[in-house]
Amino acid sequence: MSAPFEKTDDSVVVIIGTGAGGGTLANELAQKGISVVALEAGGRYLPEDYINDEWDSFAQLAWTDARKAVGGWRVARDFGGLPTWIVKAVGGTTTHWAGASIRFQDHEWKALDSYGAVEGANLLNWPIDGAEMAPWYDKAETKMGVTRTGGRPGLPGNNNYLVLEKGAKSLGYEKVHTGRMAINSLDYGDRIACQQTGFCFQGCKWGAKWSTAYTEIPAGEETGNLEVRERCHASRIEHDDTGRVTGVVYFDADGVEQRQAARLVCVAGNTIESPRLLLNSSSNMFPDGLANSSGQVGRNYMRHVTGTVYGIFDKPVRMWRGTTMAGIVQDEAHHDPSRGFVGGYELETLSLGLPFMAAFLNPGAWGREFTTALDSYENMAGMWIVGEDMPQEGNRVTLDPDAIDQHGLPIPVVHYDDHPNDIAMRDHAYERGMAIYDAVGATRTLPTPPYPSTHNLGTNRMSERPEDGVVDRWGRAHDVPNLFVSDGSQFTTGAAENPTLTIVALAIRQADHIAREMSAQNI
């Protein structure tokens, strides 16, 4: 373990957040001999601490600080104080994630070119592409132990998968398998194989699922170059008269304000907290928020087109047994505007326990239709829709000046409206999902509205031109030479794939760039 760095040590890299982006970046830099201080707002929990109970686990891990959901999306009505379902802990949402690790398709890096101008959407091409990212994806897949890559076999299929597979193949779908998952199918590295006990969203009790909490973070700490300060909530980033950042002010575990000096700062606090921090770091030089000369900080919030389809059968499925999301249909992930929308979507196995099912199946509903569905829980199969939603300038994270959190900081307000393309895609996905279950004899199908968001993307987006976004092709702020964004908020567009693999690949690539630039004394 590294000795603590002095708070006045301005040679360190300060990383805010320890999830897929921040945790990976912290370890990569530490392995290169660079001194890193990572600030994590949550506590530290390891597999022995995780709780195999949905509500108790939610209380342990979820980010439940005050937030507000507004706009036309269903989440604003059903979960107005919980627009996102993410984790506040060392490891971030890699504790909660399901493990699906899928590369972007080539056309998704260039969404504006691929789809053309879509009315009401703020589409932009990424300044990078699939060919450039391929070697970084290779490194990420090796690091994470992704199945069906690098010679690693796929996970076995549980009953939930077998129902999906039979229905999908009977409809003619061909790209159907148990997924590319950062969950070990065999012992790999220091992690054992998946034991198929479920509760993937509550933290993997076996450590079979990749999470920075017990891979990247301890590996970085072992070098002596990484210090993680848990329960430390960043409140603002400071800069000098030249516009270079100089340090981060944060509240420690006792609520006492502290300041850590920095050579450079990397923001990886998830798509809500990262723009919130930049907006809270306004100054005379940056009156609209740090790195926000474009006015794009907080804008273009994406959360994927999501929804769930459950099927009820006349025999038990017991969908909760086995890996939660080891099953995917990818045939609809391509771009085919003849379907009535641009972009595509994945269909992935999903199960919720009865406590969450009661909360999420149809929020606010009750009566015979609802209760008979719960009565049929043992005979139920489930799938989740993950599709590319359209970035829109009006979908954004702002600050509420009239509501403050426990640290006296304005809380974030998450505004989201579905784009017509999103609605058309969701309706198509509901129809196909129900058809899959009908094809194997479902007695009833239940299309279910979106839950609080887990794939939060785009609020500090990457752009070629400074006026179009917040960061450049390396995640460095256009306005600030020693400020980086290292999480999903840098996504230019969302693509149809679960984002974690791409966040990790970008973090490995960014670490390589930062080390090279530091060595050259450019930052």
QUIDA-V416074 format. One record per helix or strand. SS is the DSSP state (h for helix, s for strand). FROM is the first residue (numbers start at 1). LEN is the number of residues. If there is no record, write none. Layout:
ss:SS from:FROM len:LEN
ss:SS from:FROM len:LEN
This chain:
ss:s from:13 len:4
ss:h from:20 len:12
ss:s from:36 len:4
ss:s from:43 len:1
ss:h from:47 len:3
ss:h from:54 len:8
ss:s from:62 len:1
ss:s from:68 len:3
ss:h from:74 len:5
ss:s from:84 len:1
ss:s from:87 len:1
ss:s from:89 len:1
ss:h from:92 len:3
ss:s from:100 len:1
ss:h from:106 len:10
ss:h from:130 len:15
ss:h from:159 len:12
ss:s from:176 len:2
ss:s from:181 len:1
ss:s from:183 len:1
ss:s from:188 len:1
ss:s from:191 len:1
ss:h from:200 len:3
ss:s from:209 len:1
ss:h from:216 len:7
ss:s from:226 len:4
ss:s from:233 len:7
ss:s from:245 len:7
ss:s from:257 len:5
ss:s from:264 len:4
ss:h from:270 len:11
ss:s from:299 len:1
ss:s from:302 len:1
ss:s from:305 len:8
ss:s from:328 len:2
ss:h from:337 len:3
ss:s from:345 len:5
ss:h from:354 len:7
ss:h from:368 len:8
ss:h from:377 len:3
ss:s from:380 len:8
ss:s from:396 len:9
ss:s from:410 len:6
ss:h from:420 len:19
ss:s from:444 len:5
ss:s from:453 len:1
ss:s from:457 len:1
ss:s from:462 len:1
ss:h from:466 len:3
ss:s from:471 len:1
ss:s from:476 len:2
ss:s from:483 len:3
ss:h from:488 len:3
ss:h from:500 len:20
